[in-house]
């Protein structure tokens, strides 16, 4: 298929050159194609149609692969001791089948049956079994009930100066001796504090309390501290200006005290309290220089100046190329100001077919397709490290172009990864690859935690998975080509879809 496409590409170039010559000779000739089917599409391969114009021009179309037309599932039901399965076959190609495992059903357990009753200080026992397979048997303990104590009965009442005593017994009749506990001394049950003399702003007060048990203890006293003045909200009674002092008053809410504070004149060299004139413009702003305006205080003579922002440039509307575009960097276009001639605006541009900063991966099955893999969007390549191998797998961009190959060499249990471009102008940055024992242990790979390229790295065992990603700038054309998993791998006869299926089968086999 690869050789056919190369030959087809050469024929297309020749046809294009002939078509250009005919168009130049005949002027406004419009092609009218007669179509023939060269290769029909199958489940997973595109078809080929050729159109021929009376002028000799030829063109090709590639009908999409049909996809599988699956038949009904043939099912083997699971039991509580064995998994089931189901299989279906493609109606178009019986060599394509799909098999899924049906998980074992749960055991159908009986209810719990009492084997031994629980006691106050001894566990009981109960059991149950599966009614279907009779191989599942479970037991569990019934926690000891603990003693069912009667309410505490007071045999001696506690006072302020002596402890009391309480007793209780088990109502289950288990023969345990009575439980005894001490009731702490009551200490004094003090009444609430009663104010004898109220505290004032500048004078202490007095409170007392007594024991409500009437034990004869002397009352307790405490001094109420001086309240201090409770000053209200500050009130400006006279505003300070740049040359005149001001005053602030605060009145106590409990007495006649008033606190007065003098606010000094603000002075000339600060921003507040001035009697300024309106702003007056002293210099007009342009698109290349700021303007200026000023104002003056009529009381102290303070002068303030402020800048007036530059005017925006007026674009002449003519875009000129300031920097040509390359695959390393987009181009830059600018317009000039019709007033001063300086730069007015700018914008980046990319030539047709140029693509910048496109995520790119080494193409393999998704991590979620592997045994134990999580829902990751990473693509993983499975490697059997028990034998040496040398393979090249496609580097595929996020928007579906094949722009190079990952050269992966396994030798004596080590892995070496190199990068090859299909077209020399391609730019590949932030290249990173990582190696993991299996899909369940995979973590994100980036430039900071990447293993080194072009260097043999010891594998984790008899097999592993690797992930490779980067950011690419490339041209959609030339040696780069559209990617589909129906393409053949580098120098091989198998498609990427077939290689991916082999990887998944090998990964499943290694986990058994």
C-alpha positions in Angstrom: 0.0 0.0 0.0 2.9 2.4 0.8 4.5 1.8 -2.6 1.2 2.3 -4.3 0.6 5.6 -2.6 4.1 6.9 -3.6 3.5 5.9 -7.2 0.0 7.5 -7.0 1.6 10.7 -5.6 4.0 10.9 -8.6 1.1 10.4 -11.1 -0.8 13.2 -9.3 2.2 15.6 -9.7 2.5 14.8 -13.4 -1.3 15.2 -13.9 -1.1 18.5 -12.1 1.7 19.8 -14.4 -0.2 18.6 -17.5 -3.4 20.2 -16.2 -1.7 23.5 -15.7 -0.3 23.4 -19.3 -3.8 22.6 -20.7 -5.4 25.3 -18.7 -2.9 27.8 -20.0 -3.5 26.6 -23.5 -7.3 26.3 -23.4 -8.1 29.2 -21.1 -11.3 28.6 -19.2 -11.7 24.8 -19.7 -13.8 23.3 -16.8 -13.0 19.6 -15.8 -15.8 17.0 -16.0 -14.7 13.7 -14.4 -15.8 10.2 -15.1 -15.4 8.1 -12.0 -14.3 4.4 -11.5 -13.8 2.5 -8.3 -10.2 1.1 -7.9 -10.5 -0.3 -4.4 -13.7 -0.6 -2.3 -13.6 0.5 1.3 -13.6 -2.2 4.0 -14.3 -2.2 7.8 -11.0 -0.5 8.6 -9.4 0.5 5.3 -10.3 3.5 3.0 -11.3 2.9 -0.6 -9.9 4.5 -3.8 -11.9 6.2 -6.6 -10.3 7.8 -9.8 -11.9 10.5 -11.9 -10.7 11.1 -15.5 -11.5 14.3 -17.5 -11.8 14.4 -21.2 -8.7 16.7 -21.2 -6.7 13.9 -19.6 -6.7 15.4 -16.1 -7.1 12.8 -13.3 -8.1 13.2 -9.6 -8.6 10.7 -6.8 -11.0 10.4 -3.8 -10.6 8.1 -0.8 -14.0 7.0 0.6 -13.8 6.5 4.4 -13.5 3.0 6.0 -17.0 1.5 6.7 -16.4 0.5 10.3 -17.6 -2.9 11.7 -21.2 -4.0 11.3 -21.5 -6.1 14.5 -23.9 -9.0 14.8 -25.8 -10.0 17.9 -24.0 -11.1 21.1 -23.6 -14.8 21.8 -23.6 -14.9 25.6 -22.5 -17.4 28.3 -24.0 -16.4 31.6 -21.8 -15.9 34.7 -22.4 -17.7 38.1 -21.4 -16.8 41.6 -18.2 -19.0 41.2 -17.2 -18.3 37.6 -17.1 -15.4 35.1 -19.3 -15.5 32.0 -18.5 -14.1 28.5 -20.1 -12.8 25.3 -18.8 -12.6 21.7 -20.0 -11.0 18.5 -18.8 -11.1 14.9 -18.7 -8.5 12.1 -21.3 -9.2 9.4 -19.0 -7.9 6.7 -15.8 -9.8 7.8 -16.2 -12.9 10.0 -12.5 -12.7 10.9 -13.3 -9.6 13.1 -14.7 -10.6 16.5 -15.1 -8.9 19.8 -15.2 -10.7 23.2 -16.2 -9.3 26.6 -16.0 -10.8 30.0 -19.1 -10.8 32.2 -18.3 -10.5 35.9 -19.3 -13.2 38.4 -22.7 -12.5 40.1 -22.9 -12.0 43.8 -23.6 -14.9 46.2 -27.2 -15.3 47.3 -26.7 -15.6 51.0 -29.3 -16.8 53.6 -30.2 -14.7 56.5 -28.0 -14.7 59.6 -28.8 -17.7 61.9 -28.1 -17.6 65.7 -25.5 -20.2 66.8 -24.8 -18.8 70.3 -26.5 -16.0 72.3 -24.4 -13.1 73.6 -24.1 -12.5 77.4 -23.0 -9.6 79.5 -19.3 -10.2 79.2 -19.2 -13.0 76.5 -19.7 -12.7 72.7 -22.3 -14.6 70.8 -22.1 -16.2 67.3 -24.2 -16.3 64.1 -23.7 -17.7 60.6 -25.0 -17.8 57.0 -24.2 -19.5 53.6 -24.8 -19.2 49.9 -28.1 -20.9 48.7 -26.8 -21.3 45.1 -23.2 -22.7 45.3 -23.2 -23.9 49.0 -19.4 -23.1 49.0 -19.6 -19.6 50.6 -19.9 -19.8 54.4 -19.6 -16.8 56.8 -19.5 -16.4 60.6 -19.6 -13.2 62.7 -19.5 -12.5 66.4 -22.4 -10.9 68.3 -20.9 -8.3 70.7 -21.3 -9.0 74.4 -24.4 -7.1 75.6 -22.6 -5.5 78.6 -24.3 -5.2 82.0 -27.8 -3.7 82.2 -27.3 -1.6 85.2 -30.1 -0.4 87.4 -30.3 3.3 88.2 -27.9 4.7 90.8 -29.4 4.8 94.3 -28.0 7.3 96.8 -27.0 5.9 100.1 -25.3 9.0 101.5 -26.0 12.6 100.3 -23.0 14.8 99.5 -22.7 18.2 101.2 -20.4 21.3 100.8 -17.8 19.6 103.0 -18.3 15.8 102.6 -18.6 13.3 99.7 -21.7 11.1 99.1 -22.1 7.4 98.0 -24.3 5.8 95.3 -24.9 2.0 94.5 -26.3 0.0 91.5 -26.6 -3.7 90.4 -26.9 -5.7 87.0 -30.6 -6.3 86.1 -29.6 -9.4 84.0 -29.0 -11.4 87.1 -25.4 -12.3 85.9 -24.1 -12.5 89.5 -21.8 -9.5 89.3 -21.3 -7.6 92.6 -22.9 -4.2 93.0 -21.1 -1.2 91.5 -20.3 1.7 93.9 -19.3 5.2 93.1 -18.5 8.4 95.1 -20.5 11.6 94.8 -18.1 14.6 94.8 -18.4 17.2 97.5 -20.9 19.9 96.4 -18.6 22.7 97.3 -20.4 25.9 97.7 -23.4 26.7 95.5 -22.9 30.4 95.1 -25.7 32.7 94.3 -25.4 35.3 91.5 -23.3 38.3 92.2 -25.4 41.1 93.7 -24.2 44.7 93.1 -23.8 46.6 96.4 -22.3 49.7 94.8 -22.2 50.6 91.0 -18.8 51.5 89.4 -18.4 54.8 87.7 -16.2 56.4 85.1 -13.5 57.3 87.7 -14.7 55.3 90.8 -14.7 51.5 91.7 -17.9 49.6 92.7 -18.7 46.5 94.9 -20.6 43.1 94.4 -21.3 40.2 96.9 -22.6 36.5 96.7 -23.6 33.8 99.3 -23.8 30.0 99.4 -27.5 28.9 98.8 -27.0 25.7 100.8 -27.0 27.8 104.0 -23.7 26.2 105.2 -22.7 29.4 107.1 -19.7 30.3 105.0 -18.9 34.0 104.8 -20.1 35.9 101.7 -17.6 36.6 98.9 -16.9 40.1 97.7 -15.3 41.5 94.5 -14.3 45.0 93.5 -15.9 46.3 90.3 -13.1 48.2 88.3 -13.3 51.8 87.3 -15.3 52.0 84.0 -13.3 54.7 82.4 -14.8 57.2 80.0 -16.9 55.8 77.2 -16.1 58.3 74.5 -18.7 58.6 71.7 -18.1 59.1 68.0 -15.5 61.7 67.0 -17.0 64.9 65.8 -15.1 67.5 63.8 -16.1 70.9 65.2 -13.7 72.8 63.0 -11.9 71.6 59.8 -8.2 72.3 59.4 -7.0 73.8 56.2 -3.5 74.4 54.8 -3.1 77.6 57.0 -5.8 77.2 59.8 -5.9 74.7 62.8 -9.0 72.5 63.4 -10.6 70.7 66.4 -12.1 67.3 67.1 -14.4 66.6 70.2 -15.4 63.2 71.8 -18.1 63.3 74.6 -18.5 60.6 77.3 -21.9 58.8 77.1 -22.0 58.2 80.9 -20.9 61.6 82.3 -20.2 65.2 81.3 -16.6 64.7 80.3 -15.6 66.0 76.8 -12.2 65.3 75.2 -11.0 68.0 72.8 -8.2 67.5 70.3 -6.5 70.2 68.2 -5.8 69.4 64.6 -2.7 71.4 63.4 -2.8 73.3 60.1 -2.2 71.0 57.3 0.6 73.1 55.7 1.5 73.8 52.1 3.4 70.6 51.3 0.5 68.1 51.4 -2.5 67.3 49.2 -5.5 68.2 51.5 -7.2 71.3 52.8 -6.3 73.6 49.9 -8.5 76.1 48.0 -7.4 75.1 44.5 -8.3 76.7 41.2 -9.6 74.6 38.3 -7.1 72.6 36.3 -5.6 74.7 33.5 -3.9 73.0 30.5 -0.3 74.2 29.9 0.8 71.7 27.3 -1.3 69.8 24.7 -0.8 66.0 24.5 0.2 64.3 21.2 0.6 60.6 20.1 4.4 60.9 20.9 4.4 63.0 24.1 2.3 63.6 27.2 0.6 66.9 27.9 0.4 68.8 31.2 -2.0 70.9 33.3 -1.7 72.9 36.6 -3.7 74.4 39.5 -2.9 76.8 42.4 -4.1 77.2 46.0 -5.4 80.7 46.6 -4.6 80.5 50.4 -1.0 79.2 50.5 0.1 79.4 46.9 0.7 75.6 46.5 1.1 74.6 42.8 0.2 71.1 41.5 0.9 69.7 38.1 -0.3 66.5 36.5 0.4 64.7 33.2 -2.2 64.4 30.4 -2.0 60.9 28.7 -0.6 60.6 25.2 -3.2 60.5 22.4 -3.6 57.1 20.6 -1.8 56.6 17.3 -4.0 56.9 14.2 -3.3 53.8 12.0 -3.0 54.3 8.3 -4.7 50.9 7.8 -1.8 49.5 5.7 -0.4 46.2 7.0 3.3 45.7 6.3 5.4 42.6 7.0 7.9 43.4 9.8 9.1 39.9 10.3 8.8 36.9 7.9 7.2 33.8 9.3 9.2 30.6 9.9 8.3 27.2 11.5 10.2 28.5 14.6 8.2 31.7 15.0 5.0 33.3 13.4 5.4 36.3 11.2 4.7 39.9 12.3 2.7 42.6 10.5 2.5 46.3 11.5 0.7 49.5 10.5 2.1 53.1 10.9 0.6 56.2 12.5 -0.7 58.7 9.9 0.3 61.5 12.2 3.8 60.7 13.5 4.9 57.8 11.3 5.6 55.5 14.2 4.2 52.0 14.7 0.4 52.2 15.4 -0.5 48.5 15.7 0.8 44.9 15.2 -0.4 41.4 14.7 1.1 37.9 14.2 0.3 35.9 11.1 1.0 32.4 9.9 1.3 31.3 6.2 -1.2 28.8 4.9 -0.5 25.3 6.1 1.9 26.4 8.9 0.9 25.0 12.4 2.4 26.2 15.7 2.6 24.7 19.2 0.6 21.5 18.4 0.7 18.7 21.0 2.3 15.6 19.5 2.6 11.9 20.8 4.1 8.6 19.8 1.0 6.8 18.6 -0.1 3.7 20.6 -3.3 2.5 22.4 -4.9 4.8 24.9 -3.9 4.1 28.6 -7.6 3.4 29.4 -7.5 0.4 26.9 -4.7 -1.4 28.8 -5.4 -3.8 31.7 -5.5 -1.8 34.9 -5.2 1.5 33.0 -7.2 4.5 34.3 -9.2 7.1 32.2 -6.0 8.9 31.0 -5.7 10.4 27.5 -2.0 9.3 27.3 -1.1 6.9 24.5 1.2 4.1 25.6 3.6 1.8 23.7 4.0 -1.8 25.2 7.5 -3.3 25.1 8.5 -6.9 25.7 11.9 -6.6 27.3 12.7 -10.3 27.3 13.9 -10.2 23.7 15.7 -7.5 21.6 13.7 -5.4 19.1 14.0 -2.4 16.8 10.9 -0.5 15.8 9.7 2.9 14.5 6.3 4.2 15.6 4.6 7.3 14.3 4.7 10.7 15.9 1.2 12.0 15.4 0.0 15.6 16.0 -3.2 16.5 17.9 -4.8 17.6 14.6 -4.0 14.2 12.9 -0.7 14.6 10.9 2.1 12.1 10.8 5.3 14.2 11.1 8.0 11.8 12.2 8.9 8.6 14.0 9.9 7.4 17.5 12.8 5.0 17.0 12.6 2.5 20.0 15.4 0.0 20.5 15.2 -2.8 23.1 18.6 -4.5 23.9 19.5 -6.7 26.9 16.6 -5.4 28.9 17.3 -1.7 28.2 15.3 0.8 26.2 16.7 3.6 24.0 14.4 6.2 22.4 15.4 8.6 19.5 13.3 11.1 17.4 13.3 11.2 13.6 11.5 13.9 11.5 9.8 13.2 8.2 10.5 16.8 7.0 13.7 18.7 8.1 11.9 22.1 8.6 9.8 20.5 11.4 10.4 22.0 14.9 10.0 19.6 17.9 10.2 21.2 21.4 9.7 20.1 25.0 10.3 16.5 24.1 9.7 14.1 27.0 9.4 10.3 27.5 8.8 8.1 30.5 9.0 4.3 31.2 6.6 2.5 33.6 6.1 -1.2 34.8 2.4 -1.2 33.5 -0.5 1.1 32.6 -1.7 1.2 36.2 1.5 3.0 37.3 1.7 5.6 34.5 2.1 9.3 35.5 2.1 12.4 33.3 5.4 13.0 31.5 6.9 16.5 30.9 10.2 18.1 30.0 11.2 18.3 33.7 10.8 14.6 34.5 11.8 13.1 31.1 14.2 10.3 30.7 17.2 11.2 28.4 16.9 10.6 24.6 19.5 8.6 22.6 20.6 6.8 25.7 19.9 3.2 26.9 17.8 3.1 30.1 17.4 0.0 32.3 13.8 -1.5 32.1 11.7 -2.3 35.2 11.4 -6.0 34.5 10.4 -8.3 31.6 8.0 -5.8 30.1 7.0 -2.1 30.4 5.0 0.7 28.8 6.4 4.0 27.6 4.8 7.4 26.9 6.3 10.0 24.6 5.0 13.6 23.9 6.2 17.0 22.7 5.1 20.3 21.2 5.6 20.6 17.4 5.6 23.3 14.7 5.2 21.8 11.2 4.0 22.3 7.6 0.8 20.5 6.5 2.2 19.1 3.3 5.6 18.1 1.7 6.8 14.9 3.4 4.3 15.1 6.3 1.0 13.3 5.7 -2.5 12.9 7.1 -2.6 10.1 9.7 -5.1 7.3 10.2 -4.6 4.0 12.2 -5.1 2.2 8.9 -1.7 3.5 7.6 1.2 1.0 7.5 3.9 1.4 10.1 7.4 2.5 9.1 8.9 -0.2 6.8 6.3 -2.8 7.8 3.3 -4.6 6.5 1.0 -4.1 9.5 -1.2 -1.1 10.1 -1.1 1.0 13.3 -4.5 -0.4 14.3 -3.1 -4.0 14.0 0.1 -3.0 15.9 -2.0 -1.5 18.7 -4.1 -4.6 19.0 -1.0 -6.7 19.3 0.3 -4.4 22.1 -2.9 -4.8 24.0 -2.9 -8.6 23.6 0.7 -8.8 24.8 -0.1 -6.6 27.8 -3.0 -8.8 28.8 -0.8 -11.9 28.5 1.9 -10.4 30.7 -0.6 -9.7 33.5 -1.9 -13.3 33.8 
